Amino acid sequence: MATATLSPGRQTLRRIFRNPSVLIGGTLVLVIVLMGLFAPLLGTRDPSDISPKDRNKPPGYETTVRDYDGNKVPVVYRLGSDTLGRDVYSRIIYGARISLIVGIAVAAISISIGTVIGVIAGYFRWLDGIIMRIMDGLMAIPAILLAIAVVSLFNAGLASVIIAITVPEVPRVVRLVRSIVLSIREEPYVEAAITAGTRTPLLLVRHVLPNTIAPLIVQGTFIVASAIIVEAILSFLGIGIPPEVPTWGNIMAEGRSVFQIFPHNILYPGLVLALTVLSINMLGDGLRDTLDPRFAKRV
């Protein structure tokens, strides 16, 4: 009875906070975000510092290094060191920044572009066929191959990786928004607004776009997870972020040659990558169930 007296917005928030997938996934995502934001405080060393005498050391290895004043300072390699003597723990911490930047940027850009194109395709019927055939052509190419083709056209760097991953994600957003617009266009209140002479821009902003927010939030979480994986693949293949930049894909790429002897170089960044993608997908699944009107009726 108490739930019936709450506003729709509060009821939605209540369902969100009662969903275990949202709670667990959201908490893990928050931890990873904080890890990236406070990397300078959490890291034990500069991720680019090279120490040839401390190459391929196991987790927990302790040694001393000299600071800028020449004094010896104790250092603990919590997750071991790589083939150049760099601290794997610090590189993983700093690598979270790149993964989050890529994931969020790709989601924001692809949703922005895809929403505009999807609304145009769904509302203006005469453009629908042309736009969707182009989108179908892009979707026919595997996402990773299309990303490799795009990134090869530019110099290796963060911007080129974001563009390369965004291109294959846009058609998915376009199809989602188009399907929503096609269904909303037939609603009586939209037809009434058209009959009343409401201008098209105002009609789209007032009646169409608000109905795409919830599905796009859910889609955005899946895009972030997918972008993080593709970025790691591109870096692992050596065509993404430059090797000197600490990313999870670069860390695993540098450790693959000694994996059988020193598995920690791939094991730990791989576990963090898997945990990050899992937590984002859990958050997306929970939001999808919570924002689905059919779920609201069951709760």
C-alpha positions as CSV (number, residue, x, y, z in Angstrom):
1,M,0.0,0.0,0.0
2,A,2.9,2.3,0.8
3,T,4.3,1.8,-2.7
4,A,1.1,3.0,-4.3
5,T,1.4,6.4,-2.6
6,L,4.9,7.0,-4.0
7,S,5.5,9.0,-7.2
8,P,6.6,7.0,-10.3
9,G,10.2,8.4,-9.9
10,R,10.5,7.3,-6.3
11,Q,9.0,3.9,-7.1
12,T,11.7,3.5,-9.8
13,L,14.4,4.5,-7.4
14,R,13.1,2.1,-4.8
15,R,13.1,-0.8,-7.3
16,I,16.7,0.1,-8.4
17,F,18.0,0.0,-4.8
18,R,16.2,-3.2,-4.1
19,N,17.7,-5.0,-7.1
20,P,20.7,-7.1,-6.1
21,S,22.3,-6.9,-9.5
22,V,22.3,-3.1,-9.4
23,L,23.6,-3.1,-5.8
24,I,26.5,-5.5,-6.4
25,G,27.4,-4.4,-9.9
26,G,27.0,-0.7,-9.0
27,T,29.2,-1.1,-5.9
28,L,32.0,-2.8,-7.9
29,V,31.8,-0.2,-10.7
30,L,32.1,2.5,-8.1
31,V,35.2,0.9,-6.6
32,I,36.8,0.6,-10.0
33,V,36.0,4.3,-10.8
34,L,37.5,5.4,-7.5
35,M,40.5,3.2,-8.2
36,G,41.1,5.1,-11.4
37,L,40.4,8.5,-9.9
38,F,42.8,8.0,-7.0
39,A,45.5,6.1,-8.9
40,P,48.3,8.5,-7.8
41,L,47.4,7.8,-4.1
42,L,46.8,4.1,-4.5
43,G,49.8,3.3,-6.7
44,T,53.0,2.4,-5.0
45,R,55.3,3.5,-7.9
46,D,55.2,5.5,-11.1
47,P,53.8,3.0,-13.6
48,S,56.5,3.9,-16.1
49,D,59.5,3.5,-13.8
50,I,61.9,0.9,-15.1
51,S,64.1,-1.2,-12.8
52,P,66.2,-3.8,-14.8
53,K,67.4,-5.5,-11.6
54,D,63.8,-6.2,-10.5
55,R,62.6,-7.8,-13.7
56,N,59.9,-10.5,-13.5
57,K,59.7,-10.7,-9.8
58,P,56.9,-12.6,-8.0
59,P,54.0,-10.9,-6.1
60,G,55.1,-9.6,-2.7
61,Y,58.8,-9.1,-3.8
62,E,60.5,-6.4,-1.6
63,T,63.5,-4.3,-2.6
64,T,64.8,-0.8,-2.2
65,V,65.1,2.1,-4.7
66,R,66.7,5.5,-4.6
67,D,64.5,8.5,-4.5
68,Y,65.3,11.9,-6.2
69,D,67.5,12.8,-3.2
70,G,69.5,9.6,-3.4
71,N,68.0,8.0,-0.3
72,K,67.1,4.3,-0.3
73,V,63.3,3.8,-0.1
74,P,61.7,0.3,0.5
75,V,59.4,-0.8,-2.2
76,V,57.0,-3.8,-2.3
77,Y,55.9,-5.2,-5.7
78,R,52.4,-6.3,-4.5
79,L,51.5,-8.0,-7.7
80,G,55.1,-8.6,-9.0
81,S,57.0,-6.8,-11.8
82,D,57.0,-7.2,-15.6
83,T,59.8,-7.8,-18.0
84,L,61.1,-4.3,-17.6
85,G,60.9,-4.2,-13.8
86,R,57.8,-2.0,-13.7
87,D,55.3,-2.5,-10.9
88,V,52.3,-4.5,-12.2
89,Y,50.1,-3.3,-9.4
90,S,50.6,0.4,-10.2
91,R,50.2,-0.3,-13.9
92,I,46.9,-2.0,-13.3
93,I,45.6,0.8,-11.1
94,Y,46.6,3.4,-13.7
95,G,45.2,1.2,-16.5
96,A,41.7,1.6,-15.0
97,R,41.8,5.2,-16.1
98,I,42.3,4.4,-19.8
99,S,39.6,1.7,-19.8
100,L,37.1,3.9,-18.1
101,I,37.8,6.9,-20.4
102,V,37.5,4.7,-23.5
103,G,34.3,3.0,-22.2
104,I,32.5,6.2,-21.2
105,A,33.6,8.2,-24.2
106,V,32.5,5.5,-26.6
107,A,29.2,5.2,-24.9
108,A,28.6,8.9,-24.9
109,I,29.6,9.5,-28.5
110,S,27.8,6.5,-29.9
111,I,24.6,7.2,-28.0
112,S,24.7,10.9,-29.1
113,I,25.2,10.1,-32.7
114,G,23.0,7.0,-32.8
115,T,20.1,8.8,-31.1
116,V,20.1,11.6,-33.7
117,I,20.3,9.2,-36.6
118,G,17.8,6.7,-35.1
119,V,15.2,9.5,-34.5
120,I,15.6,10.7,-38.0
121,A,15.2,7.2,-39.4
122,G,12.2,6.3,-37.3
123,Y,10.3,9.5,-37.7
124,F,11.0,10.4,-41.3
125,R,9.9,7.4,-43.3
126,W,11.4,8.5,-46.6
127,L,14.9,8.4,-45.0
128,D,14.4,5.2,-43.1
129,G,15.3,2.8,-45.9
130,I,18.5,4.7,-46.9
131,I,19.8,5.0,-43.3
132,M,19.0,1.5,-42.2
133,R,20.7,-0.1,-45.3
134,I,23.9,1.8,-44.4
135,M,23.6,0.7,-40.7
136,D,23.0,-2.9,-41.9
137,G,26.1,-2.7,-44.0
138,L,28.2,-1.6,-41.0
139,M,26.7,-4.3,-38.7
140,A,27.5,-7.0,-41.3
141,I,31.2,-6.4,-40.5
142,P,32.4,-7.9,-37.2
143,A,33.0,-5.2,-34.7
144,I,36.6,-6.0,-33.9
145,L,37.5,-6.2,-37.6
146,L,35.8,-2.9,-38.3
147,A,37.6,-1.3,-35.3
148,I,41.0,-2.7,-36.5
149,A,40.3,-1.2,-40.0
150,V,39.4,2.2,-38.6
151,V,42.3,2.4,-36.1
152,S,44.7,1.5,-38.9
153,L,43.8,4.7,-40.7
154,F,45.0,6.9,-37.9
155,N,48.0,7.1,-35.7
156,A,47.9,4.9,-32.6
157,G,46.5,6.9,-29.7
158,L,43.6,7.3,-27.4
159,A,41.5,9.4,-29.8
160,S,41.9,6.9,-32.7
161,V,40.9,4.0,-30.4
162,I,37.8,5.8,-29.3
163,I,36.8,6.5,-32.9
164,A,37.5,3.0,-34.0
165,I,35.3,1.5,-31.2
166,T,32.6,4.0,-31.7
167,V,32.0,3.3,-35.4
168,P,30.6,-0.3,-34.9
169,E,28.6,0.7,-31.9
170,V,26.6,3.5,-33.6
171,P,24.4,1.1,-35.7
172,R,23.3,-0.8,-32.6
173,V,22.1,2.4,-31.0
174,V,20.4,3.5,-34.2
175,R,18.4,0.3,-34.5
176,L,17.3,0.6,-30.8
177,V,16.2,4.2,-31.1
178,R,14.5,3.7,-34.4
179,S,12.4,0.8,-33.0
180,I,11.3,3.0,-30.1
181,V,10.4,5.9,-32.3
182,L,8.4,3.7,-34.7
183,S,6.3,2.4,-31.8
184,I,5.9,5.8,-30.2
185,R,4.9,7.5,-33.5
186,E,1.7,5.4,-33.5
187,E,0.7,6.4,-30.0
188,P,-2.6,8.4,-29.8
189,Y,-1.0,11.3,-27.9
190,V,1.6,11.7,-30.6
191,E,-1.0,11.6,-33.4
192,A,-3.0,14.1,-31.4
193,A,0.0,16.4,-31.1
194,I,0.6,16.1,-34.9
195,T,-3.0,16.9,-35.6
196,A,-2.8,19.9,-33.3
197,G,0.0,21.3,-35.4
198,T,2.9,20.8,-33.0
199,R,6.2,21.5,-34.8
200,T,8.4,18.5,-35.5
201,P,11.4,19.6,-33.3
202,L,9.1,20.3,-30.3
203,L,7.3,17.0,-30.9
204,L,10.5,15.0,-30.9
205,V,11.9,16.7,-27.8
206,R,8.6,16.6,-25.8
207,H,7.1,13.2,-26.7
208,V,9.8,11.1,-28.5
209,L,13.2,11.6,-26.8
210,P,12.0,11.1,-23.2
211,N,10.8,7.6,-24.1
212,T,14.3,6.7,-25.2
213,I,16.2,7.6,-22.0
214,A,15.6,4.4,-20.0
215,P,16.6,2.0,-22.9
216,L,19.6,4.2,-23.7
217,I,20.8,4.1,-20.1
218,V,20.8,0.3,-20.2
219,Q,22.4,0.2,-23.7
220,G,25.0,2.6,-22.5
221,T,26.2,0.2,-19.8
222,F,26.6,-2.6,-22.3
223,I,28.5,-0.3,-24.7
224,V,30.9,0.6,-21.9
225,A,31.6,-3.0,-21.2
226,S,32.0,-3.9,-24.8
227,A,34.3,-0.9,-25.4
228,I,36.6,-1.9,-22.5
229,I,37.0,-5.4,-24.0
230,V,37.7,-4.1,-27.5
231,E,40.2,-1.6,-26.3
232,A,42.0,-4.4,-24.4
233,I,42.0,-6.5,-27.6
234,L,43.4,-3.7,-29.7
235,S,46.1,-3.0,-27.2
236,F,46.9,-6.7,-26.8
237,L,47.4,-6.9,-30.6
238,G,49.6,-3.8,-30.5
239,I,47.4,-1.5,-32.7
240,G,45.7,0.4,-29.9
241,I,47.1,2.6,-27.2
242,P,50.9,3.0,-27.4
243,P,52.8,0.2,-25.5
244,E,54.3,2.7,-23.0
245,V,50.9,3.7,-21.8
246,P,49.7,1.5,-18.9
247,T,46.5,-0.3,-20.1
248,W,45.2,-3.7,-19.2
249,G,45.7,-4.9,-22.8
250,N,49.2,-3.6,-22.9
251,I,50.2,-5.2,-19.6
252,M,48.9,-8.6,-20.9
253,A,50.6,-8.1,-24.2
254,E,53.9,-7.5,-22.6
255,G,53.6,-10.5,-20.4
256,R,52.5,-13.1,-22.9
257,S,56.0,-14.0,-23.9
258,V,56.8,-15.2,-20.3
259,F,53.4,-16.3,-19.4
260,Q,54.3,-19.9,-18.6
261,I,57.1,-18.8,-16.3
262,F,55.6,-15.6,-14.8
263,P,51.8,-15.9,-15.2
264,H,51.2,-12.9,-12.9
265,N,51.9,-10.5,-15.7
266,I,48.7,-11.7,-17.5
267,L,46.7,-13.2,-14.6
268,Y,46.1,-10.1,-12.5
269,P,45.2,-7.6,-15.2
270,G,43.0,-10.3,-16.8
271,L,41.2,-10.8,-13.6
272,V,40.6,-7.0,-13.1
273,L,39.4,-6.7,-16.7
274,A,37.0,-9.6,-16.2
275,L,35.7,-8.3,-12.9
276,T,35.2,-4.8,-14.5
277,V,33.2,-6.1,-17.4
278,L,31.2,-8.5,-15.2
279,S,30.3,-5.7,-12.8
280,I,29.2,-3.3,-15.6
281,N,27.1,-6.1,-17.2
282,M,25.5,-6.9,-13.8
283,L,24.6,-3.2,-13.4
284,G,23.2,-3.1,-17.0
285,D,21.1,-6.3,-16.4
286,G,19.7,-4.9,-13.1
287,L,18.8,-1.5,-14.7
288,R,17.2,-3.3,-17.6
289,D,15.0,-5.4,-15.3
290,T,14.2,-2.4,-13.1
291,L,13.3,0.1,-15.8
292,D,11.2,-2.5,-17.7
293,P,7.5,-1.7,-17.1
294,R,6.7,-5.4,-17.0
295,F,9.2,-5.8,-14.1
296,A,7.5,-2.9,-12.3
297,K,4.2,-4.7,-12.4
298,R,5.8,-7.8,-10.8
299,V,7.4,-6.0,-7.9
